Amino acid sequence: MFELPGDTQVSNTHDNVSNDKKEVTHNIVFVTSEASPYSKTGGLGDVCGSLPIALAARGHRVMVITPRYLCGGPSDRKFDSAVDLDCRIKVSCSGGVQEVVFFHEYKAGVDWVFVDHPSFHRPGNPYGDAYGAFGDNQFRFTLLCHAACEAPLVLPLGGHTYGEKCLFLANDWHAGLVPVLLAAKYRPYGVYKDARSIAVIHNLAHQGVEPASTYSNFGLSPEWYGALGWVFPTWARTHALDTGEAVNILKGAIVTADRILTVSQGYSWEITTPEGGNGLDELLSSRKTVVNGITNGIDVTEWNPSVDEHIPSHYSLDDLSGKTECKIALQRELGLPIRPDCPLIGFIGRLDYQKGIDIILSGTPDLLQDDVQFIMLGSGEKQYEDWMRATEATFKDKFRGWVGFNVPISHRITAGCDILLMPSRFEPCGLNQLYAMRYGTVPVVHATGGLGDTVKTFNPFSDEGKGEGTGWAFKPLTRESMLDALWVAIETYRNHKTSWGGLMKRGMERDYSWDNAAVQYEQVFKWAFIDPPYVS
Ligand SMILES: Nc1ncnc2c1ncn2[C@@H]1O[C@H](COP(=O)(O)OP(=O)(O)O[C@H]2O[C@H](CO)[C@@H](O)[C@H](O)[C@H]2O)[C@@H](O)[C@H]1O
């Protein structure tokens, strides 16, 4: 049995599925390139690993369909308990016929279905390796989408297929072909007439764009080119003869899905503006009556400081002494001077433009003039990884840069630090600030997207002098305003202990569970089925 927030329990066998709720329930199919714990490179994996469980606990029948990645390393073991369903299907795409196989595990009330194909078996992460992104990602995720559309029709999970009246949640561009396939490949033949699809945007910066000549790889008839066809503006073209013609999978999802969801309200507005729309703002604005934002929850079982298996001491709001022990253990583990009084700042995330690493890079020398310690965990662009190594060599007593992807260390940093820094340039939702607040670690963030929605700046005077807010959300995104916010936070940590205690307490008390979000998702599902299919 798996325990969920509250007293809900979900079973690992289909037999025990009880559905005593009176509300309408749906057959939901999540299509995703990652789902934790099976695969995770970032927040998409977290969401697709926990939201399905929360929805299943509310009585829905939920399938998650994702690739069976085998990279020849220890992570392959995560798929050990998934069994071969002995169901092979043929997919016509990329000028040939491909055979894919389905594996399945029923766990925590959810059908986890893994699409198996040789292109998912290679060293590296789901998208690339040390040499960069895989050149055949369009092909690999086209296969995923075709397989995902077949799965509800052909897989007798627990004895019954999901059938045609299901609701597809197509997450990010990797799953973006699903709504297009429903409209183009199935509905003309009377299949999936009652199904609906929702395009869930976790990150608009990645759209699955390839040259227009690759359209034939999708296995779609020529008249659907318009759904995916995309023309870059003149300034974005590479040379004078470049016509800018491309195919854009996320665009295909936006113009064919029944509804569009993003992972916070702030971001759902930002994507309709030229600044935040990554070229798709006009299209998204044209569909704004069906665009909604729902703030992500978190897995409150995995991220719980009173039971976390990755941290050396447990703690809670009632007894915070374990947090200091986590700080000391982290300083010891990373070879920093052991100083529980010294403000310890952390950063966790991909080292790329989105996460504002360039701003951190320009502000760090000034920040480290102060009596603080700073720990960064991340991997990504080589120039930033090199910078982290060089900064560690220069500031031996103050800075540690852990280059790599390491979940246990991310938990220990979240628990051991006093402050978590997130100067993201844009952030659809952001999960690390939520984990931080739950662990009594005060976030200092750029006020954008979900960061602006979830972190309220500390105001010491409100609530009759008790103060309000859970951190600092600064803007604009400049080195100066980031440093100013950090300095106020550091000063508060050092000299205003009561205020700091209040900040920690308010953060730790908040409800981060998926329950709230799941109720809002259900509302959107309801709307999706009220309207007829957008493309019938
Ligand atoms: N080096 C490392 N080692 C260990 N763990 C690491 C790590 N680097 C990152 N992580 C983990 O990966 C996850 C990152 O999640 P985020 O939501 O912050 O960003 P991401 O940009 O991946 O997600 C996108 O999708 C999510 C989900 O919707 C949105 O919240 C977000 O805004 C959007 O950009 C966290 O669980 C974090 O701890």
The ligand as an ORCA input file, in Angstrom:
! r2SCAN-3c Opt
* xyz 0 1
  N      21.311     18.719    -10.324
  C      20.205     18.258     -9.774
  N      20.241     17.229     -8.924
  C      19.096     16.746     -8.368
  N      17.875     17.224     -8.605
  C      17.793     18.258     -9.452
  C      18.934     18.832    -10.078
  N      18.533     19.825    -10.898
  C      17.192     19.894    -10.769
  N      16.755     18.952     -9.904
  C      15.377     18.657     -9.528
  O      14.567     18.771    -10.690
  C      13.351     19.406    -10.358
  C      13.325     20.761    -11.030
  O      12.044     21.215    -11.021
  P      11.614     22.695    -11.398
  O      10.139     22.706    -11.339
  O      12.278     23.640    -10.459
  O      12.208     22.970    -12.833
  P      12.161     22.386    -14.350
  O      12.650     23.522    -15.130
  O      12.881     21.109    -14.467
  O      10.635     22.049    -14.646
  C       9.652     22.572    -15.561
  O       8.444     21.871    -15.216
  C       8.099     22.025    -13.848
  C       6.915     21.126    -13.570
  O       5.739     21.640    -14.069
  C       7.847     23.475    -13.500
  O       7.664     23.560    -12.108
  C       9.035     24.331    -13.923
  O       8.753     25.690    -13.715
  C       9.382     24.064    -15.371
  O      10.500     24.829    -15.790
  C      13.328     19.517     -8.853
  O      12.798     18.344     -8.301
  C      14.812     19.618     -8.522
  O      15.118     19.259     -7.209
*
